[in-house]
Amino acid sequence: MSFDPRRLKSLDDFRHEALSETLSTNSECLARARAGDAGRLWVTAERQTGGRGRRGRPWVSEPGNLYASLLLIDPAPMERISSLPLAIAVAVHEAVRMVLPPSAEPLEVKWPNDILIGRKKTCGILMEGEALADGRYALVIGIGINVAFMPDNPLYPVTCLREQGSSASPQELFAHLFASMADVLSAWDRGRGIRDITARWRDAACGIGEKITVNLPDRSISGHFSGIDDNGLLLLDTGAGRMMTIAAGDVFFG
């Protein structure tokens, strides 16, 4: 993917603050939002003492990996926010692609926004939102990428960039992420550019046509992954001509 120069002008709209250590970059961004920050602020840290993943799972955060969060204020009307995870995945995929050598295993996106290398997870993305006292809405996008090491994860196979032959530092990787995120958010255009985003997402998608199981809060459903619709919802072919659309869930292949 090449960057559109018109979109790259939006790089000037983003700020970056690098910390040596913090509880979590997401918590830091939310604190800045409550204090009145205007958003479009990146916070990175060399180490997190209380990093967290989805559903409250701990996220190991020792030095050597990339820990970054982006604060957005009122990024889109609420009815369009649901497509943002796809845009984030596209941006992270592009940044990681820039630092992987040709010898690395295939780089793909698992719905909605897991970044896989050789079908092994290498990135965690956590989005958190909060209605602020002044009427604004803060959305924080937390991104943790396994650069130098990978934590044990009983739920998924994992890998890191070093294992894939990349010598990139967290700082180099973040420079690519800073640029790709500005480009993709410009293309997303507060949710109006979802068709552009879903097209890019499909190009990087993992497992279309394969059998999957989707774990929902109350049940598990199996079928064949038929891709995503134009709003980014997962399409699950459960057989006998039945197609289900799923808005959120954990996907497992096989």
C-alpha positions in Angstrom: 0.0 0.0 0.0 1.3 3.5 -0.9 0.5 6.5 1.1 -1.7 9.2 -0.4 0.2 12.6 0.1 -3.1 14.3 0.9 -3.6 11.9 3.7 -0.1 12.2 5.0 -0.8 15.9 5.7 -2.8 14.5 8.7 0.4 13.4 10.3 0.7 16.9 11.6 -2.6 16.5 13.5 -1.1 13.8 15.8 1.1 14.2 18.8 3.3 11.7 20.6 4.5 11.5 24.2 7.0 8.7 25.1 7.2 7.5 28.7 9.7 5.2 30.3 7.1 3.5 32.5 3.4 3.8 33.2 0.5 1.8 34.7 -0.9 1.4 31.2 -0.8 3.6 28.1 -4.6 3.3 27.9 -5.1 4.5 31.5 -2.7 7.4 30.8 -4.7 8.4 27.7 -8.0 8.3 29.6 -6.5 10.5 32.3 -5.4 13.0 29.7 -8.9 13.0 28.2 -10.5 13.6 31.6 -8.1 16.5 32.0 -9.3 18.1 28.8 -6.9 16.8 26.2 -8.1 17.5 22.6 -7.2 14.0 21.4 -5.1 12.6 18.5 -2.5 11.9 21.2 -0.2 8.9 21.1 1.3 7.7 24.4 4.0 5.0 24.3 5.9 3.4 27.2 8.9 1.2 27.4 7.2 -0.7 30.2 3.7 -1.0 31.7 3.2 -2.1 35.3 -0.5 -2.8 34.8 -1.1 -3.6 31.2 -4.4 -5.3 30.3 -6.0 -7.0 27.4 -9.5 -7.7 26.4 -12.0 -8.9 29.0 -9.6 -7.8 31.8 -6.9 -10.3 30.9 -3.4 -9.2 32.0 -1.0 -8.1 29.3 2.7 -8.8 30.0 4.5 -5.6 29.4 8.3 -5.9 30.0 10.7 -3.7 28.0 11.5 -4.7 24.4 8.0 -4.8 22.9 5.8 -1.9 21.7 3.2 -0.5 24.0 1.2 2.3 22.4 -2.2 4.0 22.9 -4.0 6.6 20.7 -6.5 8.9 22.2 -9.3 10.1 20.0 -12.0 12.5 21.0 -15.4 12.2 19.3 -13.9 10.2 16.4 -17.2 9.5 14.7 -21.0 9.3 15.3 -21.7 6.3 17.6 -23.5 4.4 14.8 -20.2 4.3 12.8 -17.8 3.4 15.6 -18.3 -0.3 15.1 -16.2 -0.2 11.9 -13.2 1.4 13.6 -11.6 -2.0 14.8 -11.2 -3.0 11.2 -9.5 0.3 10.4 -7.1 -0.2 13.3 -6.3 -3.7 12.1 -5.5 -2.4 8.6 -3.1 0.2 10.1 -1.3 -2.2 12.4 -1.0 -4.8 9.6 0.6 -2.2 7.4 3.1 -1.1 10.1 4.1 -4.7 10.9 4.4 -5.5 7.2 7.0 -2.7 6.8 9.4 -4.3 9.2 9.0 -8.0 8.3 11.7 -9.6 6.1 10.6 -11.7 3.0 11.5 -14.9 4.9 8.8 -14.3 7.6 5.7 -16.4 7.7 2.5 -15.0 6.2 1.2 -11.8 7.8 -2.6 -11.8 8.1 -5.5 -10.3 10.0 -8.0 -12.5 12.0 -11.4 -11.0 12.5 -11.8 -8.4 13.7 -8.4 -7.1 14.5 -5.9 -9.8 15.6 -2.6 -9.6 13.7 -1.2 -13.0 13.0 2.1 -14.1 11.6 2.0 -17.8 10.5 -1.3 -18.1 12.2 0.3 -17.0 15.5 -0.8 -14.0 17.4 1.7 -11.1 17.6 -0.4 -8.2 18.6 -3.1 -7.3 21.1 -5.5 -4.4 20.5 -7.8 -3.0 23.2 -10.3 -0.2 22.6 -11.9 1.5 25.5 -14.4 4.4 25.5 -15.7 6.8 28.1 -18.2 9.6 28.1 -16.5 12.6 29.6 -18.0 15.1 32.1 -17.8 17.9 29.5 -20.0 16.0 27.0 -17.2 14.7 24.8 -16.6 11.0 24.1 -13.0 9.7 24.6 -11.9 6.6 22.7 -8.6 5.0 23.4 -6.9 2.4 21.1 -4.3 0.4 22.9 -1.9 -1.6 20.8 0.7 -4.0 22.2 3.0 -5.7 19.6 5.4 -8.5 20.4 8.7 -7.2 19.1 11.6 -8.8 21.1 9.7 -11.4 23.1 6.3 -13.1 23.4 4.3 -13.9 26.6 2.9 -17.3 27.2 -0.7 -17.5 26.0 -2.7 -20.6 26.6 -5.5 -19.4 24.4 -3.6 -18.8 21.1 -0.2 -19.7 19.6 2.0 -16.7 19.7 5.1 -15.3 18.0 7.2 -12.1 17.9 9.0 -10.1 15.3 12.4 -11.3 16.4 11.3 -14.9 15.9 10.2 -13.9 12.3 13.6 -12.5 11.5 12.9 -8.8 12.0 15.5 -6.6 13.7 13.2 -3.6 14.1 13.2 -1.8 17.4 9.9 -0.8 19.1 10.8 2.8 18.1 11.2 2.0 14.5 8.0 0.0 14.4 6.1 2.8 16.1 7.3 5.3 13.5 5.6 3.1 10.8 2.5 2.8 13.0 2.3 6.5 13.5 2.3 7.0 9.7 0.0 4.1 8.8 -2.6 5.0 11.4 -2.8 8.6 10.2 -3.3 7.3 6.7 -5.9 4.8 7.6 -7.9 7.0 9.9 -8.0 9.6 7.1 -9.3 6.9 4.7 -11.8 5.7 7.3 -13.1 9.4 7.4 -15.1 9.2 10.7 -16.7 6.0 9.4 -17.7 7.3 6.0 -14.9 5.4 4.2 -15.8 2.0 5.5 -15.9 0.4 2.0 -12.3 1.4 1.4 -11.4 0.0 4.8 -13.3 -3.3 4.3 -11.6 -3.8 0.9 -8.1 -3.4 2.5 -9.1 -5.7 5.4 -10.2 -8.4 3.0 -6.9 -8.2 1.2 -5.1 -9.1 4.5 -7.8 -11.5 5.9 -7.0 -14.9 7.4 -9.1 -18.0 6.8 -11.9 -17.0 4.5 -13.7 -20.2 3.4 -12.3 -22.1 6.4 -14.2 -23.8 9.2 -14.2 -21.7 12.4 -15.8 -21.6 15.8 -17.0 -18.2 17.2 -17.2 -18.0 21.0 -19.9 -15.7 22.1 -20.6 -14.6 25.7 -23.4 -17.3 26.0 -22.6 -19.9 23.4 -20.2 -21.2 20.7 -21.2 -21.4 17.0 -19.4 -23.3 14.2 -19.5 -22.8 10.5 -17.4 -21.6 7.6 -16.0 -18.1 7.5 -17.5 -16.3 4.5 -15.7 -13.0 5.1 -17.2 -9.7 6.2 -20.1 -7.6 5.0 -19.7 -3.9 4.0 -20.2 -2.9 7.7 -17.4 -5.2 8.9 -19.6 -7.8 10.5 -18.4 -11.4 10.3 -20.3 -13.7 7.9 -20.7 -17.2 9.2 -22.1 -19.9 6.9 -23.7 -22.4 9.3 -24.9 -24.7 6.6 -28.2 -25.3 4.8 -28.0 -21.9 3.3 -28.0 -20.1 6.6 -25.7 -17.1 6.9 -25.3 -15.4 10.3 -23.8 -12.0 10.9 -21.8 -11.6 14.1 -20.7 -8.3 15.6 -18.3 -9.5 18.3 -16.7 -12.8 19.4 -13.5 -14.8 19.7 -12.7 -16.7 16.5 -10.9 -20.1 16.5 -9.9 -21.9 13.3 -10.5 -25.6 12.7 
